[in-house]
Amino acid sequence: MSTENLLHPPQMERLPYPIHLRLARFPAGSRFVSHAHPWGQLNYSATGVMELDIGGRRFLSPPQYAIWIPPRVEHDAHIRQAVVYQSAYIDEAWCRDLPDAPKAIRIGSVVKAILADFALRDVSVPSTRADRRMARVLLDQIPLAPCSASYLPGSGDPLVSRLLDAWQRDPADSRTLARWADELHVTERTLARRCRVELGMSAGEWRQRQRYLHALTLLDAGLTVQNAALELGYGTASAFIAMFQRRGGVTPDQYRRDPEGVSRGT
């Protein structure tokens, strides 16, 4: 029986520089103990998906999204598949223009390039003028990025939660929203409206995001593109490939050859 790999955050009383970078690789089955620190934190999984519990709310961080955690907010993390993890710790005094609540942040090519460059050169503390300027650009980019409450939000609505639970259990479920509305004894219009109000997106968008996250897991486990498509309920591999490329910026085959290519958008 496998045991959980319990991780602890780095022990620092203060940051060596107002923006401190970190690169790490964590194996599947790892978990960070619940903790808080006096600085803000931008969490980014270059490969894999990290699951965070922040103030009792669940956040997922696929490679196109980072999770922002303000200073002094309690959080922990689950790592169900191996991840390449990058983060930026930001001094509390430098967080004034950053979100004051946890957010999923869609990061663009500038932020990805900066994080990738620091990681490639193993820079944790920007010490040169060039690196400090680049760190400030990273800081400036965060409030400009589109934010959402969560990449894959949950819902307390009984109808919506039943729908989401079913899709989580079986990503290949191909029943239409109209069919689900019949089973839940509401009109399709009512169910669609409640999904949009509760989730901040359409039911179709939520299901596609959930399938994309599951696709990363399947590909990381070594499934072929064809088999992954079938596991997710796609009738053809081409439809699956189109969805994956739209979400990740690369095809499934490109992702399998170079998982970090998703984070670079190549």
N, C-alpha and C positions, 0 to 999 in steps of 0.2 A: 504494500500500500504506500502511495507517495505521500510525503509530508509537505506541508506548506513551508516555503522559504520566507521566514519573517525578516523584513528589512527595517532598518532604522535610518532616519534622515541624517545628513552630515551634522556633526556637532560643532556649531560656530556661534560665538557670542555676538559677533558682528561681521558684516561683509568686508572683505579686503578691499573692495572697490564698489561703488554704488550699483554697478551692474556686474553680476558674477555669473559665469557660464558653467554649465555642467554637462558632460557627456557620459552616458553609462549604458551598459547592456544588461538586461535583467532576464533571467530564464522564466519559462512558463511556471506557473504555480507560486509566484512570489507575491508577497503582500507587504505594503508599508503599514506600520503601526499608526494609529491615529495620532496626529500631532498638529501643532501650529507653530508659526515662527513670526518674528517681528518685521519681516519683509514680504513683498509681493512675489508671486512666482508664476511664470509662464511655463506650462508643461506641454511638451511636444513629443509625440511618438513618430520618429522618422519611418519606422516600420512597426507593424503590429498595431494593436489597439489597447490602450490603457483605460481601465475603468476606475473612476474616482468617486468617492462619497464625500461631498463637501457640504457641511452643515445639514446632513440628513438628506441631501439631494444627490441623485446619481448622474454622473457625467461620463460620456465616452469620448475618447480622442482618437479618431482615425487620422491618417497622415495629412489630410488637408486642413485639419482643425487643431488649434492649441487650446488649452484650458487655462484661463486666467483665474488665479486665486489671490484675493486681496490680502494684505497683511493681517495677521492674528486671527485667521479663520481656520477652524478645526477641519482636518481632512485626513483621509487615508486613501490607499490605492490598491487595486487588485490587478495582477498581471496574469491573464489566463493563457496567453500565448507569448512567446519570447518577443521582446521589444528592444529596439534601439531608441534610447531615450535622450532627449536634449531638453535642457531647461535654462531659464534665465531668472536668477534671483535679483530683485530690484529693491533697493533701499526705500524704506517707507516715505522718506522725504521726496523721493522722485516719483511717487505713485499718485501725485495730486490729480493729474490729468487722465489717469487710468480708471477703468470701471471700478465702482465701489462695491460691486457684488460679483460672485463667480459667474463667468461667462464662457461659452464656447465661441472662439474667435476664428473666423476663416482667414488663414494667413496667406498672403500673396507671395509672389516670386522674390520680392526684395527681402522679406523676413526669412524665407527659406534659404536664400543665398547667403545671408549673413550667418545664420545658424550653421549651415553646412560648412562655410569657410572657417568659422571658429572651431568647429568640430574636427575638420581636416587637419588644422594646425595645432590642435590640442590646446587651444587658448581658453583658460578659465578666468583669468584676471587680465582685462585689457590694460596693457602697460605702455604701449607705444601711442603716439599721437594719432596715428592712422586707426589703430584698433579702438581707441576711445571715441573717435569720431564715428566709427561704424557702430559702436555700441549705442551712441546717442541716436543714430538713425533708426536702429532697432526699437528703441524706446519711443521715438516719434511715430513709428508705423503702427504701434499697437492700438492707439485710440482711433486710427483711421480705418481699421479693418472692420468688416461687418461682424456684428455680434448676434448671438442668439442665446436663449436660456439654456439650451442643450442641443447637441447634435441629434440625439435621438430621445426626445422628451417622453416622459411617462404621463399618466393621467389618473386622476382620482374619480373621474366620471365612470359609473358602473358600465355603461354601454361601451364607451371608448376603450376602457381597460380590458374588457372581455375580447374585443377585437384585437388589441395589441398583444395580449397574452397568447392568443391563438396563432398570430403571425410569428411571435417569438418561438413558440413550440415547433412550428412547421413553416419555415420560410418558403416552401414550395406550394403552400396553400394558394390555389388559383381562383378561389371563389371571388366573384365581383363584389363591389360595395353594395350593389342592389340585392344580391343574394344574401349578404350579411345582414342588410337591413331587414329583409324578410325574416331571417332567423332570430333577430333581436326584436322583432315586432315594432319596428318604427319605419318611417318612410326613408328612402335613400337620401332625400334632401335634408331631413332632420339629422341623420347620421353624419352626412358630409359636413353640415354646419357645426355640429358638436365636435367633430374631429378638428376642424380648423380653429375653433375657439380654444379648445383644450391644448392643442399641439402647436399652434402657430403656423401650421402648414396643412396641406391636404393629406388625406389618408394615403393616396397614391405616392406622394412624396415620402411619407414616413416609411411605407413598405419598401420603396426602392432604396432608401438609406439603410434599412435593416438588412436587406438582401446584399447590399454592397459590403457591409461589415462582415456578414457571414461568409461572403466570397473570399475576403482576405484570409479568414480562418481556414477555409477549405484549400486555398492555393498554398498557404503556408504548410498545410499538412501533406502536400504533395499530390493532390488530386489534379487530373488533367483538366483542361479548359472544358472539354466536352462533358466530363463527369460532374464538374462543378456547376455547369449550366443545368444539367438534369437535376442535381440536388436542390437547386433553387427554383425549380419549376419552369424553366425556360424551354420552349418547344424547340428552339434552335440555338446553336452556339453563337451565331451571329448577333442575335438579340441580346444575349448575355454580354458579349464582347462590347457592343455599343453602349450598354448601360455602364459597364465597368470603366470604359475609356472616358465617358462623360463625367463620371464621378472622380476617377483617379488621375486622369490626364495621360494614362498609358494603357496599353492593352493588357489583358491577363497574362499573355505570354511574356511581354516585356517585364511585367511585375515579377513573374516567377524567376526570370533570369537576373533581375536586378531590383530587389524589393525597395531599395532606397531611391530608385528612380521615381517612385510615386511622390516622395517628398520634394524632389527637384523639379517635378513636372516635366520630365523628359519623355 
